[in-house]
Amino acid sequence: MASIYDTAGLEALRVRNAVQPHRMKLFRNALFKKARGWDEALETLPENARTDFADTLRFESLELAERHDSEIDGASKLIFKTTDGHLIESVILRPKTGRTSLCISSQIGCACYCSFCATGKMGFTRNLTSDEILDQVTQASRLVKPEGRSIRNVVFMGMGEPLLNLAHLFEALEFLRAAPLFNYAGSRLMVSTVGIPQAMARFTEQHPEVQLALSLHSARQEVREKLMPQARTYTLDRLREELLNASQNGKVMIEYLMLAGVNDGEEDLLALEDYLRDIPVHINIIPFNEYAGCNLRGTPKAEMTGFSNRLKAAGFQTTLRYSLGADIAAACGQLVQHKKGF
Ligand code: SF4
């Protein structure tokens, strides 16, 4: 069976059934731009081609196993099951701005073991294929369509480290960017990394238009090493070189999770200002979603606001984020981790 994300396979099918290119365009538009169901998409094809397309194509790579809707802020967590029986998560975010975003996973589990992350406690199972990455976007797009919404932004901030699944990440980004397919502008796509310098360099070179976010969380080497084991190999000094390189394509997002007594003190603030000085960045200050099994605590809101204001006063473009989906364990890996009994 050919996947709907296999462009060469789709073209072979088109030729075999003598489908005119404009009818094929209608079919692709129905699937990827208009978020129609596959039965509706098939109706855009000539009648004599429909059976062969239906029998040959695999329309879904993931099965939607569960959906959890927040009662407080419009976030929805989707649990997908892979064909080999693993669970992954995607989160639909419906902030008050009305711009619907989708946070997607790139791996099953993760090998980075960040101490604050539920996914990091699961260990690593395997990379997601590009089909599995893209299917999260297709299925979420269909889910929000009846609400009159579309997925405006796609962020790779779910389970896994996307830059450790570079080949499939690049395939997925190419499909998302391609004008005849999803046609996402690079500014609407964001890839978040813990900081893998050589992969950041390849990403910057091959996808300069796609936004990059660095999960920094501390500008003090010893603190960062405790939070993120990868920091022992990829030091802050080495990461700064890649940040400067990446920022030539536009501002890099800096993600800073606020953890009480860990990275929210005066010393941390000064180190952060010093580290990011003269690099074009946008700093996102993020509240921590506390969860059972993790003894880290979030910084109180007033202190977060103070930290954020100090960065602004120092000249940094800074946004204090709100936590969405706290009642549905929307932070990366929390719900799957709970289901697996970790
Ligand atoms: S924060 Fe990201 S990189 Fe770190 S363990 Fe979690 S999924 Fe992996």
Boltz pocket constraint, residues with backbone or C-beta under 6 A from the ligand:
constraints:
  - pocket:
      binder: B
      contacts: [[A, 109], [A, 110], [A, 111], [A, 112], [A, 113], [A, 114], [A, 117], [A, 118], [A, 119], [A, 120], [A, 121], [A, 158], [A, 159], [A, 160], [A, 161], [A, 194], [A, 332]]
      max_distance: 6.0
